Amino acid sequence: MQALTVKIRIFPDQPDILRHVGKEYIRVVNQLTEQAEQLGGFPKTTTKNVETILPSAVCNQAIRDAKSVYRKIKKLGTRPILKKPVYFVNNQNYTVSENIVAFPIVVEGKTKKTAFRATMTSRDRELLSKGKSGLMRIMEKSGKWYAQISVEVPTSVTNNENIMGIDLGLKVPAVAVTSTGKTRFFGNGRQNKYIRRKYQQRRRKLGKLKKLSAVRKLGNKEQRWMKDQNHKISRQIVNTAIQEGVSVIKLERLGNIRKTARTSRKHAKNLHSWTFYQLQQFISYKANLVGIRVVEVNPAYTSQCCPACGKKNKARDRRYKCSCGFKAHRDRVGAINIMRQPVTDGNSLSA
């Protein structure tokens, strides 16, 4: 099973009501965790012990969330305080149809299951029909309202042993090599750099004019563009994997990519702001949906070791050349070595 999130746009006629119940939800969670902290333990609590306007089903969910937040106190050493309004509903208390999302709210002192107009993509509709729906979160972002539903989707299984290794970078966003010898480059690093530099220049000008709201909007627009790029690249990668009969995709472990990656000073800003992790997540869930397993491997020296003889060489710009005669694009060398890195039970081994 693969856990995914379906994001549905909803159109409340009276958004202030949703804002009010969202604030009430986090108030209840914060109040219960504060009480538990003072008592030194989470007491037995039911909806009868909580004074709130929330429907009982939603209040029960708030109590569960408060227990979860309280458990984090032991790990963090301090009590997390929720600030952003949010409203959670479990899967037994909401319904989703073609253009409607319905869930309980309190209207004029009475609990009522209220229907809201909604729009969703054909992909999300298919996921909801195939998978098992879980918790739903109602939230507002940039003045728009969304219902986010967690869905567990069954995945198919393939028995083929064809492997794909993927090297991520800035100049070339992704290079994939399969064990059958197929190599493909994905994305346009120069175009990405140009677009992002244009956004940075616009933000700088707006910042000098003290137009902070416009700066935030432009930042959100850039994030949406980056997300769209990662969606397109990940879809192309997974489609190639399907065409080549790949059963396992190997990705580099990204924990220290910003420390270990070779880059010039002019590329440093892009390195620290590009969403490598998001791209990996997109590749992973799209691959899992079609039965392709994704694992992480140690990326140490993958761009330096010669795939032919194993000798370490430093590439000049994007050209890799070894004394044994092997020549290739530097990122292709990285993808080959990532593909060959050993993995046991899905866990990375040292290089």
Phi, psi and omega in degrees: 000143179242128179272125180229169176238126177262129183249115183247129177280128178241157186232084180288136177290329179233081183299337180298330178295316179293323177297319182295313181290330176294318177293322179294323180298310181288333176298316180296315180298313181296321180294316181293321179289326177295316178298317180296322179296319179293324181278344182081014179180156182275116183285165175293119187230136174234176180296337179290337182270358184245123177271111183198161176267001182291146172302150185302321180296320179287324177298319176301320178293322177297322178296317178297319179294322179297320177297319179295318179294321181297324179296335180285342180300319181295326181281317186272337183081000178214158184274119176293136179246119179286140181235324184279123179303135180205158185218115182255139178227131180283167189291350178274351188237015173224158176227147179231125176237196187306308183229023185223138167236125183237136178205159185281135169221166179266121178239119181054043175082001181236141178285129182220131175283109189256136180266138178236138175299143185212156173227143178214159180281163178296327178297313181295323178296321179293319179297318179295325181285328182274323191262181178258117184284143178241222184293143176247135178243127176261124183212158179248136177219120179054041178081000179249147183252141182223148169250113180259121185242127175281135184227133173259119185247131177293144179246148177280168183234134176245151182252001179294150181250019176289130186245144176239131174252138184235127176253127181259147180196184181266310181293322172235108185307322180204138174234129181242136176230134178255162181291350175270358177101000180285131177234136177214140178258137184237139176085171181231099184297321180295318178296317178301316181297319180297312182297317182290324177295323178295318177296320181296319179295319179296317179297322180297317179295316180294325178297320178294331178273003179063027179267075187293323179298318179293326178296316179296317180298319179293323177297319178296322180294320178294320178298320178295322178295316179298318180296320179297318178300316180294324177297316182294315181296315181296323178295318179297320180296312183293322177298320177296319179299320179295314181299325183269002179068034181286138178251337181224131173250128178254128178242154178284140176293127189265005185309320184239026186299325182285343178267326188263338185292136176278126178203152178281167181298325183290340179261355186300318182296317179295322180299318185279349182246347180287142188271071178300316183297319179299318179298318177299318180298318180296317178299317185297309185288328178289324178291316181298327180298332181254016174084017178261124181281141179240129179229158177254144178231163179290123184272004185302125175064014182293336179267359182249328184286133178287125179296340183271315185239348178089357180288145180271130178221146176267129181285150174258113187056244181254004183263128177247130180220132180246153180296342179282353179107351181287134177226141178190169172293138185304318182290331176293321176300316179300317180295321179298314182291325176296318179300325184271352181299136182287143178222137177235122178054035177078003180255143183288147173247155179295146180286000000 
